[in-house]
Amino acid sequence: MNIYDFDGTIYHGDSTYDFYKYCIKKRPKVLIYLPETIFFGIGFLLKIAKKLTFKEHFYHFLKVIDTETMVEAFWREHQKNIYHWYYEKHEDTDIFISASPDFLLRPMLSKLGVTRLIASKVDPQDGTYDGENCWGEEKVRRLYEEYHITRCDEFYSDSYSDTPLAEIADKAYRITKDGDIIPWY
């Protein structure tokens, strides 16, 4: 069984950021939430606002779109950003763990034949979180909570923030910005 991060790992780029840009292009009305996003983004950078607080305010743009329809249209245009190596590596037992929202990743992973996803639980209507942002140690905690898994065969990620997951893998690999696969250490 292999575990993968999503953004920067099998997806070239950051799907959340790309989705936001896509929504701005298709529904410029989402920009009404930009001042709020900037305000809480600065608060996060200055360490006076929590990451979760910033992210919830960022996702408020979902209030003015039909999220399900927009996600479907987004993936029709952005599926090309999936690295081709993943199509060759795919196994039915794969698990994806990501900080990106479940509502955004699940439709694409379903197209890829992936059924097991652990991601940030974000309400697609208003951007509120149900629980913690799925990042760092939280990924390992949720992997155990949802599947009682403490080891995996292989792990793939682009970020050293995923070291806790790399440490439970028999083999861990890092994905470069060009999509190349290299040993973790």
C-alpha positions, 0 to 999 in steps of 0.5 A, spaced: 500 500 500 502 506 497 501 513 500 501 520 496 500 527 498 497 530 492 499 538 491 506 538 488 506 530 488 501 527 483 499 534 481 503 539 478 502 545 482 497 547 488 490 545 486 487 549 491 490 556 488 489 554 481 482 552 483 481 559 486 484 563 480 479 559 476 474 561 480 476 568 479 476 568 472 469 564 471 466 568 477 469 575 478 464 576 484 469 571 488 473 577 489 469 581 494 472 576 499 479 578 497 480 584 502 478 579 508 483 574 505 488 579 505 487 581 512 487 574 515 493 572 511 497 578 514 495 576 521 497 569 519 504 571 517 504 576 523 502 570 527 496 573 530 491 569 526 492 561 526 492 558 520 486 555 520 482 562 521 486 564 515 484 558 511 477 559 513 476 566 511 480 564 504 474 559 503 469 564 504 469 565 496 465 559 496 459 562 498 458 566 491 459 560 487 456 553 485 462 549 488 460 542 485 459 545 478 465 549 478 469 543 481 467 539 475 469 544 470 475 546 473 478 538 473 476 538 466 481 543 464 486 541 470 486 534 469 492 535 465 496 537 471 496 530 473 503 527 472 503 521 468 508 517 472 502 516 477 498 513 472 503 507 471 504 507 479 496 507 481 494 501 485 487 500 488 490 500 495 493 507 494 491 512 499 491 520 498 493 524 504 492 532 503 491 539 506 487 541 500 479 540 501 476 534 500 470 537 496 476 539 491 480 532 491 475 527 491 472 528 484 479 528 481 481 522 485 475 518 483 476 519 476 483 516 477 480 510 481 482 512 488 477 511 493 481 512 499 482 520 501 484 523 507 483 531 506 481 537 510 474 537 511 472 544 508 464 545 507 463 547 500 458 552 501 461 557 506 469 554 507 468 552 514 472 547 517 470 541 521 476 539 525 484 541 523 487 542 517 490 536 515 497 537 515 504 535 518 503 530 524 495 531 523 496 527 517 499 521 521 494 521 526 488 521 521 491 515 517 491 511 524 484 514 526 481 512 519 484 506 517 488 504 523 495 504 519 501 505 522 506 503 516 506 503 508 510 500 503 511 507 499 510 514 500 510 520 495 510 527 497 514 534 495 514 537 502 518 536 508 512 538 512 510 530 510 516 527 514 512 524 519 509 520 513 515 519 510 518 516 517 512 510 517 514 508 510 518 502 508 521 507 502 519 514 501 520 519 495 520 526 494 517 529 488 521 535 485 518 541 482 519 538 475 515 531 477 521 527 478 522 522 483 528 522 488 529 518 494 527 522 501 533 523 504 
